[in-house]
Amino acid sequence: MDTLNAEGTRDRLGSIALLLHQAATQVWSDADRAAADSPLHGLGLGVYLAHSQASALLPEDCELHDLEVDAPEERTLLQLLTEAEELTRPLPLYRSDLVHGSQLVIDLCDLIREARGLGY
């Protein structure tokens, strides 16, 4: 039995993608103000790739601007990543169309650890 129906899964993945887009924008902004060899550039790339992973799990006909999500208040990078990871928990990752979702969960956990290590 699926944890979420198809629409719930789509909405949740869309929310994850939107949170990761906001997180990527935030960390890239911080990286632009940092030194060229700052680890923020690597973190920004990782967040951007996670955003791409989440977006790739969405149905082809789904566009992020079509999804209804609450406008996020100001959140830190760590809060955005943590919220995205929490949203993955009820996803039915055993389904064939979400088989790559497990890698997204692992990557989010790695990004959270890295963000904490960088003081976020």
ABEGO torsion letter per residue (X at the ends): XBABBAAAAAAAAAAAAAAAAAAAAAAAAAAAABBAABAAAAAAAAAAAAAAAAAAABBAABBAAABBBBBBBBBBAAAAAAAAAAAAAABBAABAAAAAAAAAAAAAAAAAAAAAAAGX
